[in-house]
Amino acid sequence: METTYRHTQYGAWMFVVFLLVGLLIAAVAAAIIAEGRVLSAIVMIGVYLLGLGMFYSLTIEVSAEELKFWFGIGLLRKTYALSEVASTREVKNPWYYFWGAKLIPGGWFYAIAPGTAVEIALENGRIVQLGTDQPQALMLAIDGAKQRVGTDDGSLGVRGA
């Protein structure tokens, strides 16, 4: 499938948190290794590196028929058919949503940095909010791909007509 939109966002705050945690883990790992518990240090560093790999970025991709997004190396990923999307709108979330993947009223929130998000209302009544620093471009990509699919096969058409 041809991709019509792809954007990867890196979180500056996430970088700062991972840097500080990495420094703390390095200090603790050094102390643990000095005690002779090398395996414990390796496990601790491995868990840190896995977290770093999983959450260093958020990539959103829109193709002719699907909306896909994933964090970091892609262990946490989701795909929605554009036929499931009812509407999109830009939202500004409260500060305490911050970043990550979390359950919110009505659906799920995915973001790598605080700020704006695109709220995607699904046909089943649930919502998905994708944090992005390009909300207008993402909405245009989703809405444009939905319109192209609707005009290509006639299955979506104009709602409410």
C-alpha positions in Angstrom: 0.0 0.0 0.0 1.3 3.4 -0.9 1.9 5.7 2.1 0.3 9.2 1.8 1.5 10.5 5.1 4.3 9.5 7.5 5.7 11.4 10.4 8.0 10.5 13.2 8.0 12.7 16.3 10.7 12.6 19.0 9.9 13.8 22.4 12.3 16.3 24.0 10.9 15.7 27.5 11.1 12.0 26.9 14.8 12.4 26.0 15.5 14.3 29.2 13.7 11.7 31.3 15.5 8.8 29.6 18.9 10.6 30.0 18.4 11.2 33.7 17.1 7.6 34.3 20.0 6.3 32.3 22.5 8.2 34.5 20.9 6.8 37.6 20.8 3.3 36.2 24.5 3.5 35.3 25.4 4.6 38.8 23.3 1.8 40.4 24.6 -0.8 37.9 28.2 0.2 38.8 27.5 -0.3 42.5 25.8 -3.6 41.8 28.7 -4.9 39.7 31.1 -3.9 42.4 29.2 -6.2 44.7 29.6 -9.0 42.2 26.0 -9.2 41.0 26.7 -8.8 37.3 23.6 -10.6 36.2 21.3 -8.2 38.1 23.1 -5.2 36.5 22.7 -6.7 33.1 19.0 -7.3 33.6 18.5 -3.8 34.9 20.3 -2.3 31.9 18.4 -4.6 29.5 15.1 -3.4 30.9 16.2 0.2 30.6 17.3 -0.3 27.0 14.1 -2.1 26.1 12.1 0.9 27.5 14.3 3.3 25.6 13.9 1.4 22.3 10.1 1.1 22.8 9.4 4.8 23.6 12.0 7.1 21.9 9.5 8.1 19.1 6.0 7.9 17.8 5.5 7.3 14.1 2.1 7.8 12.4 1.5 6.6 8.9 -1.6 7.0 6.7 -1.9 4.9 3.5 -4.8 4.6 1.0 -6.7 2.3 3.3 -5.1 2.3 6.8 -4.0 4.4 9.7 -1.0 2.9 11.5 1.1 4.1 14.4 3.8 2.7 16.6 6.2 3.7 19.3 9.9 3.3 18.9 11.0 0.0 17.4 7.4 -1.1 16.9 6.6 -3.5 19.7 3.6 -1.3 20.6 1.7 -0.7 17.4 -1.9 -0.3 16.2 -3.6 -0.3 12.8 -7.1 0.9 11.9 -8.9 0.6 8.6 -9.9 4.1 7.3 -13.4 2.7 6.9 -13.5 2.6 10.8 -12.8 6.4 11.0 -15.9 8.5 11.4 -14.2 11.9 12.0 -11.1 13.8 13.1 -10.5 16.9 15.1 -7.6 18.7 16.8 -7.6 18.7 20.6 -5.4 20.1 23.3 -5.2 17.7 26.2 -4.7 18.5 29.9 -1.1 18.6 31.1 -1.5 15.4 33.0 -2.0 13.3 29.8 1.7 14.1 29.1 3.0 11.1 27.1 2.7 7.3 26.7 -0.2 5.0 25.9 -3.1 5.3 28.3 -6.8 4.7 28.7 -8.8 8.0 28.6 -12.5 8.7 28.8 -14.0 7.2 25.6 -10.9 5.5 24.3 -7.1 5.5 24.1 -4.4 8.2 24.1 -1.0 7.7 22.4 1.7 10.4 22.5 5.5 11.0 22.8 5.2 14.6 23.9 2.7 16.8 25.6 0.6 19.2 23.5 -1.8 18.8 20.6 -3.4 15.6 19.5 -5.7 14.5 16.7 -8.8 12.9 18.1 -10.1 10.2 15.8 -13.7 9.2 16.4 -14.3 5.6 15.3 -17.6 4.2 13.8 -18.0 2.0 17.0 -18.2 5.2 19.2 -14.7 4.9 20.7 -12.0 7.5 20.2 -8.2 7.3 19.6 -6.1 10.4 20.3 -2.7 10.6 18.6 -0.3 13.2 20.0 1.4 15.0 17.1 3.2 18.2 16.3 1.5 18.2 12.9 -2.2 18.0 13.7 -3.4 19.8 10.6 -1.3 17.7 8.2 -2.4 14.4 9.9 -6.1 15.4 9.7 -5.7 16.3 6.1 -4.0 13.0 5.3 -6.7 10.9 7.1 -9.6 12.9 5.6 -8.1 13.0 2.1 -7.4 9.2 2.1 -11.0 8.6 3.3 -12.3 10.7 0.4 -10.2 9.0 -2.1 -11.3 5.6 -0.9 -15.0 6.8 -1.0 -14.7 8.0 -4.6 -12.7 5.0 -5.8 -15.1 2.2 -4.8 -18.3 4.2 -3.9 -18.6 2.3 -0.6 -18.2 5.3 1.7 -19.9 8.1 -0.2 -21.2 11.2 1.5 -22.6 10.8 4.9 -25.9 12.2 5.9 -27.1 12.7 2.3 
